[in-house]
């Protein structure tokens, strides 16, 4: 199987960026822990908001 690997790099950079953002804005340890989880699923949040914006 051949893999280009471009999408994994974009997702990885997005994960790191989101994790840094959520951890910087965390007031408590548990806010930071939830932020790491949110960073792992940020594409789902993005698609949900986009579909809501488009009225679908």
Beta strands, then each sheet from edge to edge (+ up, - down):
end
